[in-house]
Amino acid sequence: MKRSSIRLVICLFIFLVVSNSCKQNNDSKTTDPIPNAAWWKEAIVYQIYPRSFKDSDGDGVGDFKGIIEKLDYIKSLGVTAVWLNPIYSSPNADNGYDVSNYRGIMDEFGTMEDFDALLAGLHERDIKLVMDIVVNHSSDQHEWFKQSRSSRDNPYRDYYHWWPAEKGDPPYRYSLFDAKGDAWQYDSLTNAYYLHYFAKQQPDLNWSNPKVRQEVYDFMKFWADKGVDGFRLDAFQFAAKDTTYPKFPDGFEKDFIQYYAMQDGLHDYLKEMNLEVFSKYDVMSVAEGAGRNFDDAHQLVDRDRNELNMAYAFEGVDIPKYEGYELATMKDVFSNWDKEFAEDGWLSIFLANHDQARMVSRWGNDSEVFRSASAKLLNTFIMSMRGTPYCYYGDELGMTNIDFDTITQYQDIAAINGYQKALSEGEDMDLFMKKLNFGSRDNGRTPMQWDNSENAGFSVATPWLPTNPNYVDINVKKENSDPGSVLNHFRELTKLRKENLVLVYGSYELYAAEHPTIYAYTRTLGDQTLLMLLNFSKESADITFDKGWAKSPILINNYNDLQIFNDSIKMKPFQAVILNIN
């Protein structure tokens, strides 16, 4: 070989070594191990209300095969996990939250084979599945309860909470869904009352009975063995109860969470559940609710507790009211929760779910002028906060509340029984109906809007709940082909979050806290800092910086431009931008 060729080979070798070394050094800035990293922290969860997503068999109710038809759409969103509301056998007094067989499938949704196909289809697309576990209560049609009420000496009697009538009236307990607000239901078969914190068709299980707990762990393992990736424990903060039933103060129902949540024994149950189930599988665990305060939440999810992975706190989602809300309150609540969990524990980030009205109608502005911009802004917030984001089906389109006129149009047991209770107590029913129209859970359960064909492409039959008439303009088909749609902006957000771990693990700092309409905050991880600017107003607003941030590169923007004047930015109504301020 000629000397010139040898020198060329040596130089090439040195170049490759140096290049590779530089690459490794550069990569180390973004790939250094993150302490306590976990897949469920980096997940982007898409919540599906199965009966409202897609009907495949023409009965007006969504089902597994309908979801399977749309798996590629779900994948296209960039989400990495799906949370399904209850799919178990149920008489549907509360749309599946009254379970009659925890190992069975609701007939309307399909078969176990259909479920297995859905699970496989999700996993083939690298999407995990999280299931709802409803074990504060069961259905009154569950075999356990049928046995329990059959006689006082039945082996299943202590699976539920009973008060013998000969002892007199039981101490008053408030029911969230009962038409009279009474959580004790008289049953003549054994001359006793049973306890139900929710509807009378949902008797509360007795978690102080170890047989009940073992039944629950066994069926959770049944689903985990199938390959399910996580569990959400519905209403579980209420599961522990003082079975001496002490008298509560008059009016306690106005702050019932203080008396119902996180009672003695609950942490013992969760530690046992963790030992029996969670520790044996690589599953995500989250309970509905986070207790009464920060201490309660920490005791649920801190690493050394060996209970749950993440808190799902309601203080944030409960902010918007019929009368409106203050942005300052939103800033305080979300900033305080983030600060509290900056070092230990983990949070869920969400603005909507199946128990809320539509996000853009509660938090934003659903008028034709501002709906798209404010929906994009709200999705930007969810995707840029620290914590695991939960996105509710249809919010990626900016679906809105439906406008019902009369109580007969509602399907939700909470709305129907709440109406009867308000009527019996002499409330202003005009005001009650206005508030119900704003906040009813049925708003968030209308059929998914796929296209502009009849019933929004959800079903060839009359849907179980009416389709929002605005489906003609707000639907997947139309938004899919519009680069500037809410849908395509959502896809950009999920891509940005997955490509920038700073949006997952980065520290959070509130900026310009006193600004009346702009919610500004930074996320920092290592040497990367991003700035989020969200104008929660239908008016333009200015914000000024003294650090040269205004001219930083724009990573995402829900408008086509950003008006910059020296060190100030003039934001348009409901404008939301993310800047790289490194």
VOPA-77773 format. One record per residue (C-alpha): residue number from 1; z, y negated, x. Coordinates in nm, 4 decimals. Layout:
// VOPA-77773
R   i        z        y        x
R NUM        Z        Y        X
...
END
This chain:
// VOPA-77773
R   i        z        y        x
R   1   0.0000   0.0000   0.0000
R   2  -0.0839  -0.3463   0.1359
R   3   0.2008  -0.5793   0.2304
R   4   0.0857  -0.8325  -0.0316
R   5   0.1101  -0.5630  -0.2997
R   6   0.4557  -0.4596  -0.1804
R   7   0.5722  -0.8217  -0.1901
R   8   0.4316  -0.8534  -0.5427
R   9   0.6207  -0.5431  -0.6600
R  10   0.9451  -0.6673  -0.5005
R  11   0.9069  -1.0109  -0.6564
R  12   0.8335  -0.8562  -0.9950
R  13   1.1433  -0.6344  -0.9645
R  14   1.3642  -0.9312  -0.8719
R  15   1.2195  -1.1334  -1.1631
R  16   1.2949  -0.8548  -1.4116
R  17   1.6513  -0.8102  -1.2832
R  18   1.7233  -1.1831  -1.2982
R  19   1.5589  -1.2190  -1.6396
R  20   1.7570  -0.9302  -1.7803
R  21   2.0785  -1.0739  -1.6342
R  22   2.0073  -1.4124  -1.7885
R  23   1.9293  -1.2500  -2.1197
R  24   2.2562  -1.0590  -2.1132
R  25   2.4485  -1.3756  -2.0270
R  26   2.2751  -1.5670  -2.3042
R  27   2.3348  -1.2905  -2.5563
R  28   2.7032  -1.2793  -2.4700
R  29   2.7460  -1.6204  -2.6310
R  30   2.6610  -1.4780  -2.9701
R  31   2.7519  -1.1136  -2.9367
R  32   3.1010  -1.1270  -2.7880
R  33   3.3221  -0.8873  -2.9830
R  34   3.4878  -1.0539  -3.2797
R  35   3.8474  -0.9424  -3.3301
R  36   3.9006  -0.7423  -3.6483
R  37   3.5349  -0.7563  -3.7488
R  38   3.4483  -0.5339  -4.0453
R  39   3.1420  -0.4587  -4.2564
R  40   3.3149  -0.5782  -4.5728
R  41   3.3814  -0.9174  -4.4145
R  42   3.0108  -0.9554  -4.3371
R  43   2.8990  -0.8198  -4.6756
R  44   2.7194  -1.0300  -4.9363
R  45   2.8204  -0.8844  -5.2727
R  46   2.5941  -0.8973  -5.5789
R  47   2.7808  -0.8309  -5.9032
R  48   2.5896  -0.6516  -6.1784
R  49   2.7060  -0.6284  -6.5388
R  50   2.5221  -0.3021  -6.6151
R  51   2.4715  -0.3436  -6.9881
R  52   2.2990  -0.6787  -6.9288
R  53   2.0807  -0.6139  -6.6239
R  54   1.7815  -0.4006  -6.7332
R  55   1.7238  -0.1657  -7.0264
R  56   1.4938   0.1274  -6.9417
R  57   1.5129   0.3340  -7.2632
R  58   1.4704   0.0740  -7.5369
R  59   1.8157   0.0802  -7.6956
R  60   1.8936  -0.2829  -7.6153
R  61   2.1565  -0.1954  -7.3540
R  62   2.1089  -0.2018  -6.9783
R  63   2.1396   0.1276  -6.7896
R  64   2.1234   0.3005  -6.4522
R  65   1.7501   0.3641  -6.4631
R  66   1.6980  -0.0038  -6.5371
R  67   1.8932  -0.0965  -6.2235
R  68   1.6972   0.1640  -6.0259
R  69   1.3726  -0.0036  -6.1395
R  70   1.4974  -0.3267  -5.9832
R  71   1.6370  -0.1984  -5.6533
R  72   1.3579  -0.3558  -5.4511
R  73   1.4325  -0.6880  -5.6195
R  74   1.8007  -0.6541  -5.5311
R  75   1.7041  -0.5731  -5.1724
R  76   1.4793  -0.8805  -5.1630
R  77   1.7776  -1.1037  -5.2363
R  78   1.9292  -1.0244  -4.8987
R  79   2.2548  -0.8965  -5.0462
R  80   2.4244  -0.6035  -4.8739
R  81   2.6532  -0.4644  -5.1463
R  82   2.6462  -0.4238  -5.5239
R  83   2.9571  -0.4369  -5.7402
R  84   2.9111  -0.2589  -6.0725
R  85   3.1331  -0.3387  -6.3673
R  86   3.2794  -0.0219  -6.5284
R  87   3.0311   0.2583  -6.5929
R  88   3.2762   0.5248  -6.7164
R  89   3.2913   0.6900  -7.0579
R  90   3.4259   0.4318  -7.3016
R  91   3.4313   0.3447  -7.6740
R  92   3.3521  -0.0118  -7.5606
R  93   3.6316  -0.2040  -7.7276
R  94   3.6194  -0.4245  -7.4158
R  95   3.2736  -0.3400  -7.2817
R  96   3.3838  -0.0541  -7.0601
R  97   3.7209  -0.1899  -6.9527
R  98   3.8729   0.0650  -7.1897
R  99   3.8060   0.3956  -7.0114
R 100   3.8210   0.7257  -7.1986
R 101   3.7141   0.9486  -6.9047
R 102   3.7336   0.8310  -6.5444
R 103   3.4993   1.1065  -6.4245
R 104   3.2452   1.0593  -6.7014
R 105   2.9496   0.8247  -6.7448
R 106   2.9050   0.5943  -7.0442
R 107   2.6337   0.7463  -7.2630
R 108   2.4479   0.4167  -7.2902
R 109   2.4152   0.3953  -6.9115
R 110   2.2739   0.7429  -6.8499
R 111   2.3955   1.0585  -6.6793
R 112   2.5789   1.1496  -6.3620
R 113   2.2408   1.2468  -6.2160
R 114   2.1209   0.8928  -6.2884
R 115   2.4278   0.7525  -6.1142
R 116   2.3652   0.9736  -5.8120
R 117   2.0050   0.8521  -5.7985
R 118   2.1220   0.4897  -5.8167
R 119   2.3731   0.5419  -5.5371
R 120   2.1102   0.7124  -5.3220
R 121   1.8586   0.4356  -5.3924
R 122   2.1042   0.1686  -5.2852
R 123   2.1967   0.3550  -4.9674
R 124   1.8295   0.4073  -4.8819
R 125   1.8014   0.0269  -4.8831
R 126   2.1178  -0.0195  -4.6739
R 127   2.3069  -0.1582  -4.9729
R 128   2.6610  -0.0422  -5.0402
R 129   2.8134   0.0245  -5.3834
R 130   3.1517  -0.1052  -5.5006
R 131   3.2969   0.0315  -5.8251
R 132   3.5411  -0.1182  -6.0724
R 133   3.8612   0.0851  -6.1102
R 134   4.0407   0.0122  -6.4391
R 135   4.3882   0.1587  -6.4075
R 136   4.6333  -0.0977  -6.5405
R 137   4.5360   0.0534  -6.8739
R 138   4.3084   0.3173  -7.0252
R 139   4.1359   0.3490  -7.3605
R 140   4.3387   0.4637  -7.6590
R 141   4.0682   0.7309  -7.6853
R 142   4.1520   0.8790  -7.3461
R 143   4.2889   1.2321  -7.3717
R 144   4.6020   1.1207  -7.1886
R 145   4.6835   0.8734  -7.4645
R 146   4.5898   1.1100  -7.7440
R 147   4.8385   1.3557  -7.6002
R 148   5.0954   1.0846  -7.5306
R 149   5.1072   0.9639  -7.8899
R 150   5.1046   1.3134  -8.0410
R 151   5.4811   1.3711  -7.9959
R 152   5.7772   1.2299  -7.8088
R 153   5.8200   1.5431  -7.6025
R 154   5.4555   1.5795  -7.5015
R 155   5.4073   1.6136  -7.1213
R 156   5.1848   1.3044  -7.1294
R 157   5.4360   1.0890  -7.3154
R 158   5.5456   0.9081  -6.9999
R 159   5.1881   0.8318  -6.8952
R 160   5.2265   0.5141  -7.1073
R 161   5.4980   0.2661  -7.2039
R 162   5.6759   0.3473  -7.5324
R 163   5.9579   0.1776  -7.7227
R 164   6.1256   0.3878  -7.9979
R 165   6.1374   0.1992  -8.3297
R 166   6.4974   0.3025  -8.3991
R 167   6.6040   0.0713  -8.1157
R 168   6.4716  -0.2231  -8.3173
R 169   6.1939  -0.4619  -8.2271
R 170   6.0935  -0.4403  -7.8600
R 171   6.1410  -0.7506  -7.6397
R 172   5.8449  -0.9806  -7.6931
R 173   5.5562  -0.9381  -7.4567
R 174   5.2423  -1.1509  -7.4639
R 175   4.8983  -0.9893  -7.4967
R 176   4.5950  -1.1673  -7.3571
R 177   4.3510  -1.0222  -7.6111
R 178   4.5604  -0.9471  -7.9203
R 179   4.4825  -1.1427  -8.2367
R 180   4.8556  -1.2127  -8.2798
R 181   4.9353  -1.2363  -7.9103
R 182   5.1745  -0.9403  -7.9360
R 183   5.1567  -0.6750  -7.6621
R 184   5.3537  -0.4126  -7.8579
R 185   5.1553  -0.2038  -8.1089
R 186   5.3409   0.0058  -8.3643
R 187   5.2226   0.3691  -8.3932
R 188   5.3530   0.5565  -8.6975
R 189   5.2789   0.9032  -8.5606
R 190   5.5967   0.9017  -8.3500
R 191   5.7594   0.5905  -8.4973
R 192   5.7296   0.3964  -8.1723
R 193   5.5558   0.0990  -8.0118
R 194   5.3235   0.1182  -7.7131
R 195   5.2572  -0.1629  -7.4653
R 196   4.9161  -0.3269  -7.4137
R 197   4.8793  -0.6421  -7.2052
R 198   4.5179  -0.6628  -7.3214
R 199   4.3654  -0.5357  -7.6492
R 200   4.5510  -0.2831  -7.8642
R 201   4.2774  -0.0317  -7.7754
R 202   4.3869  -0.0639  -7.4094
R 203   4.7366   0.0883  -7.3722
R 204   4.8988   0.0185  -7.0356
R 205   4.9498   0.3111  -6.8001
R 206   5.2980   0.3801  -6.6673
R 207   5.2639   0.3495  -6.2903
R 208   5.6285   0.4390  -6.2325
R 209   5.5270   0.7951  -6.3248
R 210   5.4093   0.9718  -6.0035
R 211   5.1852   1.2003  -6.2112
R 212   4.9876   0.8981  -6.3306
R 213   4.9455   0.7747  -5.9773
R 214   4.8233   1.1128  -5.8548
R 215   4.5723   1.1313  -6.1420
R 216   4.4319   0.7948  -6.0313
R 217   4.4119   0.8874  -5.6628
R 218   4.2369   1.2130  -5.7500
R 219   3.9577   1.0485  -5.9476
R 220   3.9192   0.7715  -5.6886
R 221   3.8628   1.0446  -5.4279
R 222   3.6127   1.2037  -5.6660
R 223   3.3988   0.8882  -5.6476
R 224   3.4608   0.8278  -5.2771
R 225   3.3449   1.1824  -5.2041
R 226   3.0208   1.0966  -5.3802
R 227   2.9692   0.8194  -5.1256
R 228   3.0911   0.5112  -5.3116
R 229   3.1662   0.2362  -5.0582
R 230   3.4424   0.0365  -5.2232
R 231   3.6788  -0.0168  -5.5123
R 232   3.7803  -0.3264  -5.7081
R 233   4.1115  -0.2730  -5.8874
R 234   4.0890  -0.4442  -6.2252
R 235   4.4049  -0.6294  -6.3411
R 236   4.6056  -0.4255  -6.0924
R 237   4.8499  -0.7048  -6.0129
R 238   4.9996  -0.6280  -6.3570
R 239   5.0376  -0.2515  -6.3032
R 240   5.4067  -0.2527  -6.2001
R 241   5.6497  -0.3255  -6.4841
R 242   6.0256  -0.3410  -6.5279
R 243   6.0688  -0.0535  -6.7729
R 244   6.4097  -0.1821  -6.8825
R 245   6.2032  -0.4536  -7.0568
R 246   6.4397  -0.7484  -7.0107
R 247   6.4024  -1.0443  -7.2439
R 248   6.1746  -1.3140  -7.1031
R 249   6.2401  -1.6877  -7.1607
R 250   6.0895  -1.8508  -7.4670
R 251   5.7386  -1.9793  -7.3929
R 252   5.6896  -1.7554  -7.0884
R 253   5.3371  -1.6773  -7.2067
R 254   5.2300  -2.0258  -7.0958
R 255   5.2868  -1.9075  -6.7387
R 256   5.2782  -1.5321  -6.7940
R 257   5.1462  -1.4603  -6.4433
R 258   5.4942  -1.5363  -6.3044
R 259   5.6414  -1.2554  -6.5173
R 260   5.3538  -1.0070  -6.5181
R 261   5.2108  -1.0155  -6.1662
R 262   5.3387  -0.8470  -5.8499
R 263   5.6492  -0.6894  -5.9990
R 264   5.8773  -0.4551  -5.8043
R 265   5.7035  -0.1344  -5.7066
R 266   5.3492  -0.2677  -5.6865
R 267   5.3377  -0.2729  -5.3068
R 268   5.4754   0.0810  -5.2962
R 269   5.1919   0.1912  -5.5247
R 270   4.9288   0.0187  -5.3079
R 271   5.0656   0.1609  -4.9843
R 272   5.0578   0.5043  -5.1432
R 273   4.7014   0.4457  -5.2670
R 274   4.6001   0.3344  -4.9195
R 275   4.7529   0.6468  -4.7656
R 276   4.5998   0.8786  -5.0251
R 277   4.2550   0.7188  -5.0583
R 278   4.1592   0.4084  -4.8585
R 279   4.2718   0.5398  -4.5206
R 280   4.0600   0.8528  -4.5610
R 281   3.7291   0.6730  -4.6295
R 282   3.5421   0.3737  -4.4876
R 283   3.5719   0.1861  -4.8138
R 284   3.6288  -0.1747  -4.9137
R 285   3.9297  -0.2473  -5.1345
R 286   4.0035  -0.5563  -5.3404
R 287   4.2346  -0.6184  -5.6352
R 288   4.1589  -0.8559  -5.9188
R 289   4.3994  -1.1425  -5.8659
R 290   4.6073  -1.2384  -5.5644
R 291   4.9522  -1.2644  -5.7166
R 292   5.1574  -1.5727  -5.7899
R 293   5.1397  -1.7536  -5.4554
R 294   5.0247  -1.7320  -5.0944
R 295   5.3085  -1.5009  -4.9974
R 296   5.2043  -1.2534  -5.2653
R 297   4.8453  -1.2660  -5.1441
R 298   4.9450  -1.2090  -4.7811
R 299   5.1563  -0.9102  -4.8776
R 300   4.8476  -0.7620  -5.0431
R 301   4.5954  -0.8062  -4.7633
R 302   4.7499  -0.8784  -4.4228
R 303   4.6422  -0.6203  -4.1649
R 304   4.9861  -0.4742  -4.1036
R 305   5.0514  -0.4216  -4.4744
R 306   4.8192  -0.1203  -4.5104
R 307   4.7395  -0.2098  -4.8694
R 308   4.4106  -0.3886  -4.9481
R 309   4.1241  -0.5470  -4.7523
R 310   4.0836  -0.8774  -4.9307
R 311   4.2313  -1.1126  -5.1880
R 312   4.0405  -1.2169  -5.4999
R 313   4.2255  -1.5335  -5.6048
R 314   4.1633  -1.7091  -5.9367
R 315   4.2964  -2.0548  -5.8543
R 316   3.9523  -2.1708  -5.7459
R 317   3.7405  -2.0241  -6.0244
R 318   3.9837  -2.1560  -6.2875
R 319   3.9328  -2.5219  -6.1887
R 320   3.6462  -2.6226  -6.4239
R 321   3.7572  -2.6987  -6.7794
R 322   3.5866  -2.8168  -7.0970
R 323   3.7107  -3.1666  -7.0126
R 324   3.5615  -3.1476  -6.6609
R 325   3.7191  -3.1203  -6.3167
R 326   3.7936  -3.3281  -6.0081
R 327   3.6107  -3.2561  -5.6824
R 328   3.9307  -3.3488  -5.5002
R 329   4.1031  -3.0547  -5.6695
R 330   3.8268  -2.8188  -5.5613
R 331   3.8536  -2.9422  -5.2022
R 332   4.2311  -2.9015  -5.2002
R 333   4.2328  -2.5525  -5.3511
R 334   3.9621  -2.3988  -5.1337
R 335   4.0840  -2.5753  -4.8180
R 336   4.4425  -2.4627  -4.8748
R 337   4.3422  -2.1007  -4.9298
R 338   4.1270  -2.1043  -4.6182
R 339   4.4034  -2.2596  -4.4080
R 340   4.6546  -2.0065  -4.5333
R 341   4.4327  -1.7131  -4.4340
R 342   4.2871  -1.8540  -4.1137
R 343   4.4838  -1.6123  -3.8939
R 344   4.5524  -1.3051  -4.1068
R 345   4.4181  -1.1546  -4.4269
R 346   4.0780  -1.2076  -4.5829
R 347   3.9459  -1.3857  -4.8917
R 348   3.6761  -1.3405  -5.1532
R 349   3.4584  -1.6451  -5.2237
R 350   3.3157  -1.6773  -5.5752
R 351   3.2521  -1.9327  -5.8497
R 352   3.1589  -1.6938  -6.1300
R 353   3.1986  -1.3395  -6.2558
R 354   3.1880  -1.1395  -6.5804
R 355   3.5048  -1.3139  -6.7057
R 356   3.3591  -1.6642  -6.6697
R 357   3.0862  -1.8701  -6.8302
R 358   2.7768  -1.9446  -6.6216
R 359   2.8379  -2.1060  -6.2840
R 360   2.5887  -2.3911  -6.3116
R 361   2.7155  -2.4840  -6.6595
R 362   3.0795  -2.4969  -6.5459
R 363   3.0571  -2.6301  -6.1900
R 364   2.7228  -2.8102  -6.1852
R 365   2.4868  -2.9746  -6.4299
R 366   2.2654  -2.7468  -6.6389
R 367   2.0397  -3.0224  -6.7738
R 368   1.6685  -2.9827  -6.7070
R 369   1.6828  -3.2635  -6.4500
R 370   1.9676  -3.1309  -6.2354
R 371   1.9989  -2.7581  -6.3056
R 372   1.7909  -2.6398  -6.0108
R 373   1.9491  -2.8705  -5.7530
R 374   2.3062  -2.8054  -5.8653
R 375   2.2538  -2.4273  -5.8800
R 376   2.1245  -2.4384  -5.5217
R 377   2.4219  -2.6504  -5.4188
R 378   2.6709  -2.4035  -5.5670
R 379   2.5015  -2.1082  -5.3991
R 380   2.5102  -2.3026  -5.0719
R 381   2.8855  -2.3425  -5.1090
R 382   2.9424  -1.9711  -5.1746
R 383   2.7275  -1.8691  -4.8776
R 384   2.8790  -2.1124  -4.6296
R 385   3.2529  -2.0625  -4.6820
R 386   3.4759  -1.8259  -4.4852
R 387   3.5381  -1.5078  -4.6834
R 388   3.3233  -1.2413  -4.8457
R 389   3.0818  -1.4065  -5.0928
R 390   3.0415  -1.2620  -5.4426
R 391   2.7254  -1.3634  -5.6282
R 392   2.6991  -1.2906  -6.0015
R 393   2.3701  -1.1593  -6.1404
R 394   2.1469  -1.4379  -6.2697
R 395   2.3163  -1.7086  -6.0658
R 396   2.0456  -1.6580  -5.8055
R 397   1.8127  -1.7957  -6.0765
R 398   2.0415  -2.0674  -6.2073
R 399   2.0931  -1.8983  -6.5460
R 400   2.2897  -2.1176  -6.7888
R 401   2.5307  -2.0881  -7.0788
R 402   2.3873  -1.9828  -7.4131
R 403   2.4563  -2.2092  -7.7111
R 404   2.6252  -2.0133  -7.9911
R 405   2.6916  -2.1853  -8.3252
R 406   2.9376  -1.9546  -8.5021
R 407   3.2027  -1.6981  -8.4129
R 408   2.9879  -1.4248  -8.5695
R 409   2.7474  -1.4505  -8.2752
R 410   3.0149  -1.3548  -8.0211
R 411   3.0620  -0.9961  -7.9029
R 412   3.3576  -1.0466  -7.6673
R 413   3.6883  -0.9149  -7.7992
R 414   3.8717  -1.1977  -7.6232
R 415   3.6636  -1.4562  -7.8116
R 416   3.6884  -1.2820  -8.1496
R 417   4.0638  -1.2178  -8.1353
R 418   4.1257  -1.5567  -7.9765
R 419   3.9497  -1.7185  -8.2718
R 420   4.1703  -1.5303  -8.5192
R 421   4.4842  -1.6290  -8.3290
R 422   4.3808  -1.9960  -8.3161
R 423   4.2986  -1.9894  -8.6888
R 424   4.6352  -1.8376  -8.7799
R 425   4.8182  -2.0968  -8.5691
R 426   4.6378  -2.3900  -8.7310
R 427   4.4491  -2.5126  -8.4274
R 428   4.1660  -2.7667  -8.4462
R 429   3.8884  -2.5115  -8.4941
R 430   3.6057  -2.7558  -8.4195
R 431   3.7590  -2.8228  -8.0803
R 432   3.8326  -2.4534  -8.0324
R 433   3.4663  -2.3659  -8.0895
R 434   3.3473  -2.6362  -7.8493
R 435   3.5763  -2.5005  -7.5791
R 436   3.4684  -2.1443  -7.6581
R 437   3.1028  -2.2447  -7.6360
R 438   3.1719  -2.3893  -7.2911
R 439   3.3933  -2.1180  -7.1479
R 440   3.3311  -1.7907  -7.3325
R 441   3.2734  -1.4771  -7.1270
R 442   2.9680  -1.3994  -7.3411
R 443   2.7923  -1.6894  -7.1661
R 444   2.7978  -1.4890  -6.8456
R 445   2.6867  -1.1634  -7.0048
R 446   2.3536  -1.2525  -7.1647
R 447   2.0591  -1.0357  -7.0545
R 448   1.9026  -1.0880  -6.7138
R 449   1.5911  -1.3039  -6.7405
R 450   1.3079  -1.1138  -6.5737
R 451   0.9970  -1.2826  -6.7149
R 452   0.8725  -1.4870  -7.0110
R 453   0.7833  -1.1897  -7.2317
R 454   0.9857  -1.0994  -7.5399
R 455   1.3592  -1.0613  -7.4665
R 456   1.2963  -1.1937  -7.1146
R 457   1.1617  -0.8530  -7.0086
R 458   1.5124  -0.7113  -7.0381
R 459   1.4345  -0.4723  -7.3248
R 460   1.1665  -0.3854  -7.5784
R 461   1.4441  -0.3694  -7.8392
R 462   1.6839  -0.6325  -7.9689
R 463   1.9373  -0.6818  -7.6861
R 464   2.3052  -0.6063  -7.7427
R 465   2.3716  -0.9757  -7.6779
R 466   2.1081  -1.2427  -7.7491
R 467   1.8819  -1.3567  -7.4676
R 468   1.9155  -1.7218  -7.3706
R 469   1.6113  -1.9029  -7.5187
R 470   1.5491  -2.0819  -7.1894
R 471   1.4281  -1.7549  -7.0337
R 472   1.0742  -1.8869  -7.0819
R 473   1.1378  -2.1327  -6.7989
R 474   1.4176  -1.9591  -6.6063
R 475   1.3122  -1.6104  -6.5002
R 476   1.2491  -1.3970  -6.1939
R 477   0.8693  -1.3842  -6.2282
R 478   0.8309  -1.7608  -6.2419
R 479   1.0831  -1.8359  -5.9688
R 480   0.9546  -1.5629  -5.7406
R 481   0.6216  -1.7431  -5.7037
R 482   0.7759  -2.0889  -5.6608
R 483   0.8744  -2.1583  -5.2966
R 484   1.1153  -2.4289  -5.4130
R 485   1.2934  -2.2227  -5.6778
R 486   1.6632  -2.1463  -5.7007
R 487   1.5763  -1.7814  -5.6350
R 488   1.3898  -1.8425  -5.3097
R 489   1.6555  -2.0867  -5.1938
R 490   1.9139  -1.8107  -5.2519
R 491   1.7106  -1.5785  -5.0296
R 492   1.7047  -1.8426  -4.7566
R 493   2.0829  -1.8706  -4.7807
R 494   2.1492  -1.4974  -4.7456
R 495   1.9141  -1.4853  -4.4477
R 496   2.0904  -1.7797  -4.2859
R 497   2.4342  -1.6236  -4.3365
R 498   2.3314  -1.2883  -4.1916
R 499   2.1735  -1.4560  -3.8871
R 500   2.4723  -1.6810  -3.8165
R 501   2.8093  -1.5106  -3.7823
R 502   2.9642  -1.8565  -3.7678
R 503   2.9234  -1.8583  -4.1475
R 504   3.1267  -1.5375  -4.1676
R 505   3.3966  -1.5683  -3.9016
R 506   3.3842  -1.9341  -3.8021
R 507   3.6832  -2.1630  -3.8519
R 508   3.6721  -2.4084  -4.1427
R 509   3.7574  -2.7770  -4.1253
R 510   3.7377  -3.0253  -4.4118
R 511   3.5593  -3.3502  -4.3248
R 512   3.5776  -3.6837  -4.5104
R 513   3.8411  -3.5399  -4.7422
R 514   3.8693  -3.8598  -4.9468
R 515   3.4979  -3.8884  -5.0272
R 516   3.4775  -3.8945  -5.4090
R 517   3.1572  -3.6939  -5.4526
R 518   3.0621  -3.5273  -5.1234
R 519   3.2303  -3.2043  -5.0140
R 520   3.1818  -3.1964  -4.6352
R 521   3.3148  -2.9322  -4.3969
R 522   3.2357  -2.7651  -4.0664
R 523   3.2293  -2.4013  -3.9569
R 524   3.2813  -2.3307  -3.5871
R 525   3.2553  -2.0103  -3.3856
R 526   3.2468  -2.0274  -3.0059
R 527   3.0075  -2.3031  -2.9093
R 528   2.8307  -2.3189  -3.2452
R 529   2.9276  -2.5659  -3.5184
R 530   2.7546  -2.6127  -3.8520
R 531   2.8125  -2.9008  -4.0921
R 532   2.7872  -2.8527  -4.4690
R 533   2.7226  -3.1569  -4.6911
R 534   2.7339  -3.1031  -5.0679
R 535   2.6960  -3.3930  -5.3120
R 536   2.8696  -3.2859  -5.6344
R 537   2.7266  -3.5747  -5.8375
R 538   2.4262  -3.6721  -6.0477
R 539   2.4232  -3.9992  -5.8523
R 540   2.3137  -4.0568  -5.4942
R 541   2.5921  -4.0877  -5.2388
R 542   2.6276  -4.2062  -4.8783
R 543   2.8303  -4.0567  -4.5962
R 544   2.8652  -4.2029  -4.2455
R 545   2.9389  -4.0264  -3.9179
R 546   3.0626  -4.1595  -3.5849
R 547   2.9533  -3.8585  -3.3813
R 548   2.5738  -3.8695  -3.4020
R 549   2.5699  -3.5835  -3.6499
R 550   2.3267  -3.7479  -3.8896
R 551   2.0239  -3.6643  -3.6757
R 552   2.1197  -3.2998  -3.6152
R 553   1.8701  -3.0201  -3.6895
R 554   1.8586  -2.9183  -4.0557
R 555   1.9058  -2.5452  -4.1173
R 556   1.8783  -2.5558  -4.4951
R 557   1.8178  -2.8242  -4.7566
R 558   1.7775  -2.7970  -5.1339
R 559   1.5442  -3.1002  -5.1314
R 560   1.2281  -3.1573  -4.9293
R 561   1.3774  -3.4428  -4.7296
R 562   1.7004  -3.6006  -4.6092
R 563   1.7387  -3.9786  -4.5942
R 564   1.8981  -4.0844  -4.2639
R 565   1.9880  -4.4426  -4.1712
R 566   2.1327  -4.4685  -3.8189
R 567   2.4620  -4.2733  -3.8455
R 568   2.4559  -4.2477  -4.2245
R 569   2.3011  -4.0016  -4.4640
R 570   2.2070  -4.0931  -4.8195
R 571   2.2299  -3.7795  -5.0289
R 572   2.0386  -3.7317  -5.3518
R 573   2.2023  -3.5989  -5.6704
R 574   2.3410  -3.2494  -5.6055
R 575   2.1822  -3.2378  -5.2613
R 576   2.3141  -2.9680  -5.0293
R 577   2.2291  -2.9442  -4.6595
R 578   2.3514  -2.7456  -4.3615
R 579   2.3151  -2.9117  -4.0204
R 580   2.3488  -2.7605  -3.6748
R 581   2.5635  -3.0226  -3.5009
R 582   2.5963  -2.8539  -3.1594
END
